[in-house]
């Protein structure tokens, strides 16, 4: 399973509609509206890199109101449980 995190800049007047359209795409598991330099962050979980390309290049980037994207591929996932174990002092 490949997880990709996609930073999205969108037309400010259309952020809610853009977010809903992105969220409806196959492979997109969540879309977050965020503060800062980005407008949205989309989480993509698919079987392989070709599927990431399909979702991002052929679908997400073509949603009306998407101005640009930046895609990051996750190498490893850490949960709160993993972090607690890593920082445990054995006490």
C-alpha positions as MATLAB code, in Angstrom:
seq = 'XXXXXXXXXXXXXXXXXXXXXXXXXXXXXXXXXXXXXXXXXXXXXXXXXXXXXXXXXXXXXXXXXXXXXXXXXXXXXXXXXXXXXXXXXXX';
ca = [
       0.000    0.000    0.000;
       1.346    3.421   -0.981;
       0.417    6.516    1.018;
       0.814    9.882   -0.674;
       0.266   13.266    0.939;
      -0.767   15.917   -1.561;
      -0.496   19.625   -0.755;
      -3.103   21.554   -2.733;
      -3.390   25.246   -3.527;
      -6.899   26.067   -4.674;
      -8.991   28.998   -5.801;
      -9.896   30.530   -2.420;
     -13.496   31.155   -3.445;
     -13.943   27.463   -4.288;
     -12.127   25.639   -1.462;
     -15.181   23.782   -0.061;
     -16.266   22.509   -3.496;
     -12.704   21.609   -4.478;
     -12.253   19.692   -1.210;
     -15.496   17.764   -1.734;
     -14.602   16.879   -5.319;
     -11.118   15.700   -4.309;
     -12.575   13.679   -1.407;
     -14.860   11.849   -3.833;
     -11.983   10.584   -5.988;
     -11.109    6.876   -5.751;
      -7.969    6.432   -3.648;
      -8.443    9.654   -1.686;
      -9.127    8.766    1.943;
      -9.213   12.213    3.572;
      -9.011   15.882    2.637;
      -8.140   18.509    5.223;
      -8.671   22.253    4.988;
      -5.600   23.795    6.642;
      -4.065   27.107    7.632;
      -0.787   28.434    6.283;
       0.649   28.444    2.786;
      -1.585   25.550    1.647;
      -5.326   25.381    1.254;
      -5.904   21.622    1.397;
      -4.039   18.425    2.212;
      -5.265   15.215    0.576;
      -4.309   11.749    1.802;
      -4.118    9.114   -0.902;
      -3.831    5.390   -0.212;
      -3.461    3.144   -3.245;
      -1.805   -0.128   -4.280;
       1.155    1.160   -6.308;
       2.970    4.180   -7.731;
       1.071    3.978  -11.022;
      -2.151    4.421   -9.052;
      -0.699    7.510   -7.315;
       0.049    8.981  -10.743;
      -3.454    8.143  -11.933;
      -5.130    9.808   -8.951;
      -2.905   12.900   -8.804;
      -2.047   13.621  -12.435;
      -5.182   12.372  -14.144;
      -7.864   13.175  -11.588;
      -6.939   15.511   -8.698;
      -4.991   18.013  -10.824;
      -7.960   18.254  -13.193;
     -10.484   19.248  -10.514;
     -11.736   22.741  -11.363;
     -10.280   25.195   -8.874;
      -7.027   23.290   -8.185;
      -4.198   25.738   -8.896;
      -1.212   23.507   -8.120;
      -0.161   20.481   -6.102;
       2.911   19.051   -4.422;
       2.974   15.311   -3.779;
       4.946   13.517   -1.064;
       5.243    9.723   -0.854;
       5.348    8.262    2.674;
       8.147    5.780    3.438;
       7.008    4.614    6.862;
       4.066    5.233    9.183;
       4.412    5.837   12.912;
       1.450    5.638   15.258;
       1.162    7.131   18.740;
       1.690    3.613   20.075;
       4.990    3.271   18.191;
       6.188    6.665   19.410;
       5.352    5.850   23.043;
       7.360    2.627   22.797;
      10.299    4.412   21.162;
      10.471    7.025   23.925;
       9.759    4.685   26.818;
      12.425    4.661   29.504;
      11.397    1.213   30.641;
       9.615    2.513   33.707;
];
